[in-house]
Amino acid sequence: MNSCTIKDETCGYKCTGFAGAKIWEKRMKVTKEIECEECRNHAVKDESAFHDMVSAGLGKKPHNTANFKRFANQVKCVLDECIKSGRC
């Protein structure tokens, strides 16, 4: 386990010192194996944005800010529609 040097955690994230690069690589590899091309393309963008969300929550700079913002807006839109329809 690596030592934790990040001090700008936010929104419930906490640096544990865990070096997760290999796990993130495995997650993306599985995502890229999705057979449906449209689903795969969407999932690759979302997986990357999810990683950026964790990075930002830990006080790191997101890798792809535009994609991260797209993801956040999409999640908000889906949540709003879910609440509006009574499913959430």
C-alpha positions as CSV (number, residue, x, y, z in Angstrom):
1,M,0.0,0.0,0.0
2,N,1.3,3.4,-0.9
3,S,1.4,6.3,1.5
4,C,-1.3,8.9,1.1
5,T,-0.1,12.4,0.2
6,I,-3.4,13.9,-1.2
7,K,-4.9,16.4,1.2
8,D,-7.8,17.9,-0.9
9,E,-10.4,15.2,-0.6
10,T,-14.0,16.3,-1.1
11,C,-17.6,15.0,-1.3
12,G,-17.1,11.9,0.8
13,Y,-13.8,10.7,-0.8
14,K,-10.9,9.8,1.3
15,C,-7.4,8.9,0.3
16,T,-6.4,5.5,1.6
17,G,-3.0,5.3,-0.1
18,F,-4.2,2.3,-2.2
19,A,-2.5,2.2,-5.6
20,G,-5.4,1.4,-7.9
21,A,-3.9,1.8,-11.4
22,K,-4.0,-1.9,-12.2
23,I,-7.6,-2.2,-11.1
24,W,-8.6,0.8,-13.2
25,E,-6.8,-0.8,-16.2
26,K,-8.7,-4.1,-15.6
27,R,-12.1,-2.2,-15.4
28,M,-11.4,-0.5,-18.7
29,K,-10.3,-3.7,-20.3
30,V,-13.6,-5.4,-19.4
31,T,-15.5,-2.3,-20.6
32,K,-13.8,-2.5,-24.0
33,E,-15.0,-6.1,-24.3
34,I,-18.7,-5.1,-24.5
35,E,-19.9,-6.6,-27.8
36,C,-22.5,-3.9,-28.7
37,E,-20.5,-1.1,-30.4
38,E,-22.8,1.7,-29.3
39,C,-23.0,0.3,-25.7
40,R,-19.2,-0.1,-25.6
41,N,-18.5,3.4,-26.8
42,H,-20.9,4.8,-24.2
43,A,-19.4,2.6,-21.5
44,V,-15.8,3.6,-22.3
45,K,-16.6,7.3,-21.9
46,D,-18.6,6.6,-18.7
47,E,-15.8,4.4,-17.2
48,S,-13.2,7.1,-18.0
49,A,-15.5,9.8,-16.4
50,F,-16.1,7.6,-13.4
51,H,-12.3,7.3,-12.9
52,D,-12.1,11.1,-13.2
53,M,-14.9,11.5,-10.6
54,V,-12.8,9.5,-8.1
55,S,-9.7,11.4,-9.0
56,A,-11.4,14.8,-8.6
57,G,-12.9,13.6,-5.3
58,L,-9.4,12.8,-4.1
59,G,-8.2,16.3,-5.0
60,K,-6.5,15.2,-8.3
61,K,-7.1,16.8,-11.7
62,P,-9.5,14.9,-14.0
63,H,-7.8,13.4,-17.1
64,N,-10.6,14.6,-19.4
65,T,-12.6,17.5,-17.9
66,A,-15.0,17.8,-20.8
67,N,-16.0,14.1,-20.6
68,F,-16.2,14.4,-16.8
69,K,-18.6,17.3,-17.1
70,R,-20.7,15.4,-19.8
71,F,-21.0,12.5,-17.4
72,A,-22.0,14.7,-14.4
73,N,-24.7,16.4,-16.5
74,Q,-25.9,13.0,-17.8
75,V,-26.2,11.6,-14.3
76,K,-28.1,14.7,-13.1
77,C,-30.5,14.5,-16.1
78,V,-31.2,10.8,-15.5
79,L,-31.7,11.4,-11.7
80,D,-34.0,14.3,-12.4
81,E,-36.1,12.3,-14.8
82,C,-36.2,9.3,-12.4
83,I,-37.4,11.6,-9.6
84,K,-39.9,13.3,-11.9
85,S,-41.4,10.0,-13.0
86,G,-41.6,8.6,-9.5
87,R,-39.2,5.8,-10.0
88,C,-36.6,7.3,-7.6
